[in-house]
Amino acid sequence: MGVASAGDGRSRGRASGVGGASAGGRAACLSVPAALPTLHSCVWSLREENAGVFSLQVKELFSSLGVDCNILELDQVDEGASVQEALSEITSQRTVPSVFVNRVHVGGCDHTFQAHQSGLLQQLLQQDPAYDYDLIVIGGGSGGLSCAQEAAVLGRKVMVLDFVVPSPRGTAWGLGGTCVNVGCIPKKLMHQAALLGQALTDSRKFGWEYSQQVRHSWATMTEAIQSHIGSLSWGHRLALREKAVTYVNSYGEFVEHHKVKATNEKGQEALYTAAKFVIATGERPRYLGIPGDREYCVTSDDLFSLPYCPGATLVVGASYVALECAGFLAGLGLEVTVMVRSVLLRGFDQEMAEKVGASMQQLGVRFLRKFVPVEVQQLERGLPGRLKVVAKSTEGTETIEGIYNTVLLAIGRDSCTKKLGLEKIGVNVSEK
Ligand SMILES: Cc1cc2nc3c(=O)[nH]c(=O)nc-3n(C[C@H](O)[C@H](O)[C@H](O)COP(=O)(O)OP(=O)(O)OC[C@H]3O[C@@H](n4cnc5c(N)ncnc54)[C@H](O)[C@@H]3O)c2cc1C
């Protein structure tokens, strides 16, 4: 028989004892002998009477806990006897097996089972003193936050790094990711604003009489939406705190295996290590790569906190994001045009997609099909200003021009994995 451990090959400095000769009491720090494999959990045993049976029991226990157990077969290694002697000296335990968990000497078979019963073994297994955290989640959106909280509930020491790189227009937001800040939530609130307007119009036919002219205030709507989002974001921070998850508002980037550099808004850097990482960095809107797009166009990242009413808007794209935005902007009474390169809602049932298009047209949305913008020029500065969009046909040589107050790009989203330093840890990233 021999020694079992679940190590990863990195060297570790010291071990403290909790069992062995001290029968469960915490002993002074004990150095792990250099001859031992670097251990996460280890069973040490020799071919002597009963040792094999007890070693097997310990191994079965680890296996039932789902813990990988590295085994050092003492009688199979050179200098096995001197290793055992050194180990006996530092642990005061002469019998085998001898179990180490996370560099902590647990003791023999009985001590290991006692530690399991008392919960100590699980606690030791959960700690990884080689790293600052058991888990670092990069990205505090819907995915990252739920993953971090679940891991914390399971007893892991967790950190979340979340940082929003401002959009080309300078828009940024707090914790919570796309859904809370610039996605599902504000989108549904803007739909609600549009639906209320529709209900008001319908209400007259249902007998409601009011003399006051009804107008919509973009500023009031966005202020209320942003205030609601702020409270959700704060709620996420509290939830992390309650579960003892460390939240750091910094941009995470791998510098080597198990290590990230976190850079905050002020450019201050800190290094953190973890046994495991989860990448939950989400996606950001794509730009067209034509003159004027980054300078003059907005995306859904900007729309929900736009400090002025966008006015006559050209929505470029036919994704669900494009059509939903076009829908609520039209519902708020704005003049909306959608420029479609090929089909509506690619990937969705096309019969349904066309029904959506037809219903939007009925609501006053104009569609420019089979055109793509090639240039955006600023005609007038202002809030909103005036933009000229030059577009060309995807089927011929025809070129058209249009004047709009706002151009909203919704042509797809790219995953945020390019600047994560993944090449430093041997992760290949597909160009797509
Ligand atoms: C307009 C719009 C409407 C939508 N509507 C719906 C809907 O109705 N229903 C639905 O199910 N889905 C909807 N979605 C999609 C949904 O929002 C996303 O699928 C979801 O938010 C993705 O969550 P995530 O955790 O993967 O990423 P995200 O929520 O994007 O979170 C990633 C986080 O990581 C941060 N980050 C990125 N890189 C780093 C780094 N290196 N270091 C630190 N932090 C980093 C980002 O800033 C962000 O905060 C919508 C999306 C949009 C844009």
The ligand as an SDF file (V2000), in Angstrom:
LIG
                    3D

 53 58  0  0  0  0  0  0  0  0999 V2000
  -31.4110   44.5830  -25.2760 C   0  0  0  0  0  0  0  0  0  0  0  0
  -31.3610   43.1720  -24.7510 C   0  0  0  0  0  0  0  0  0  0  0  0
  -32.5180   42.5510  -24.3460 C   0  0  0  0  0  0  0  0  0  0  0  0
  -32.4900   41.2530  -23.8430 C   0  0  0  0  0  0  0  0  0  0  0  0
  -33.6550   40.6610  -23.4450 N   0  0  0  0  0  0  0  0  0  0  0  0
  -33.6490   39.4270  -22.9630 C   0  0  0  0  0  0  0  0  0  0  0  0
  -34.8480   38.8060  -22.5360 C   0  0  0  0  0  0  0  0  0  0  0  0
  -35.9190   39.3990  -22.6140 O   0  0  0  0  0  0  0  0  0  0  0  0
  -34.7870   37.5500  -22.0490 N   0  0  0  0  0  0  0  0  0  0  0  0
  -33.5880   36.8810  -21.9650 C   0  0  0  0  0  0  0  0  0  0  0  0
  -33.5700   35.7310  -21.5200 O   0  0  0  0  0  0  0  0  0  0  0  0
  -32.4290   37.4470  -22.3490 N   0  0  0  0  0  0  0  0  0  0  0  0
  -32.4370   38.6930  -22.8490 C   0  0  0  0  0  0  0  0  0  0  0  0
  -31.2650   39.2730  -23.2290 N   0  0  0  0  0  0  0  0  0  0  0  0
  -30.0210   38.4970  -23.1190 C   0  0  0  0  0  0  0  0  0  0  0  0
  -29.5050   38.5240  -21.6920 C   0  0  0  0  0  0  0  0  0  0  0  0
  -29.4100   39.8420  -21.2340 O   0  0  0  0  0  0  0  0  0  0  0  0
  -28.1420   37.8480  -21.6630 C   0  0  0  0  0  0  0  0  0  0  0  0
  -28.2670   36.5540  -22.2150 O   0  0  0  0  0  0  0  0  0  0  0  0
  -27.5910   37.7050  -20.2670 C   0  0  0  0  0  0  0  0  0  0  0  0
  -27.5800   38.9580  -19.6340 O   0  0  0  0  0  0  0  0  0  0  0  0
  -26.1870   37.1340  -20.3440 C   0  0  0  0  0  0  0  0  0  0  0  0
  -25.7110   36.9840  -19.0320 O   0  0  0  0  0  0  0  0  0  0  0  0
  -24.1790   36.7020  -18.7570 P   0  0  0  0  0  0  0  0  0  0  0  0
  -24.0330   36.5470  -17.2890 O   0  0  0  0  0  0  0  0  0  0  0  0
  -23.7040   35.6030  -19.6320 O   0  0  0  0  0  0  0  0  0  0  0  0
  -23.3870   37.9940  -19.2740 O   0  0  0  0  0  0  0  0  0  0  0  0
  -23.5780   39.4920  -18.8890 P   0  0  0  0  0  0  0  0  0  0  0  0
  -24.8730   39.7560  -18.2360 O   0  0  0  0  0  0  0  0  0  0  0  0
  -23.2670   40.2810  -20.1050 O   0  0  0  0  0  0  0  0  0  0  0  0
  -22.4680   39.7330  -17.7690 O   0  0  0  0  0  0  0  0  0  0  0  0
  -21.1050   39.7590  -18.0410 C   0  0  0  0  0  0  0  0  0  0  0  0
  -20.4570   40.7450  -17.1100 C   0  0  0  0  0  0  0  0  0  0  0  0
  -19.0500   40.5530  -17.1450 O   0  0  0  0  0  0  0  0  0  0  0  0
  -18.4210   41.8110  -17.2320 C   0  0  0  0  0  0  0  0  0  0  0  0
  -17.0990   41.5840  -17.7950 N   0  0  0  0  0  0  0  0  0  0  0  0
  -16.7560   41.3000  -19.0750 C   0  0  0  0  0  0  0  0  0  0  0  0
  -15.4410   41.0940  -19.1670 N   0  0  0  0  0  0  0  0  0  0  0  0
  -14.9380   41.2430  -17.9200 C   0  0  0  0  0  0  0  0  0  0  0  0
  -13.6400   41.1210  -17.3770 C   0  0  0  0  0  0  0  0  0  0  0  0
  -12.6070   40.7800  -18.1150 N   0  0  0  0  0  0  0  0  0  0  0  0
  -13.4730   41.3610  -16.0470 N   0  0  0  0  0  0  0  0  0  0  0  0
  -14.5180   41.6780  -15.2560 C   0  0  0  0  0  0  0  0  0  0  0  0
  -15.7800   41.7890  -15.7260 N   0  0  0  0  0  0  0  0  0  0  0  0
  -15.9820   41.5590  -17.0420 C   0  0  0  0  0  0  0  0  0  0  0  0
  -19.3630   42.6020  -18.1060 C   0  0  0  0  0  0  0  0  0  0  0  0
  -19.1390   43.9830  -17.9970 O   0  0  0  0  0  0  0  0  0  0  0  0
  -20.6940   42.2030  -17.5190 C   0  0  0  0  0  0  0  0  0  0  0  0
  -21.0020   42.9690  -16.3910 O   0  0  0  0  0  0  0  0  0  0  0  0
  -31.2540   40.5690  -23.7410 C   0  0  0  0  0  0  0  0  0  0  0  0
  -30.0850   41.1870  -24.1590 C   0  0  0  0  0  0  0  0  0  0  0  0
  -30.1200   42.4650  -24.6550 C   0  0  0  0  0  0  0  0  0  0  0  0
  -28.8420   43.1320  -25.0840 C   0  0  0  0  0  0  0  0  0  0  0  0
  1  2  1  0
  2  3  1  0
  2 52  2  0
  3  4  2  0
  4  5  1  0
  4 50  1  0
  5  6  2  0
  6  7  1  0
  6 13  1  0
  7  8  2  0
  7  9  1  0
  9 10  1  0
 10 11  2  0
 10 12  1  0
 12 13  2  0
 13 14  1  0
 14 15  1  0
 14 50  1  0
 15 16  1  0
 16 17  1  0
 16 18  1  0
 18 19  1  0
 18 20  1  0
 20 21  1  0
 20 22  1  0
 22 23  1  0
 23 24  1  0
 24 25  2  0
 24 26  1  0
 24 27  1  0
 27 28  1  0
 28 29  2  0
 28 30  1  0
 28 31  1  0
 31 32  1  0
 32 33  1  0
 33 34  1  0
 33 48  1  0
 34 35  1  0
 35 36  1  0
 35 46  1  0
 36 37  1  0
 36 45  1  0
 37 38  2  0
 38 39  1  0
 39 40  1  0
 39 45  2  0
 40 41  1  0
 40 42  2  0
 42 43  1  0
 43 44  2  0
 44 45  1  0
 46 47  1  0
 46 48  1  0
 48 49  1  0
 50 51  2  0
 51 52  1  0
 52 53  1  0
M  END
$$$$
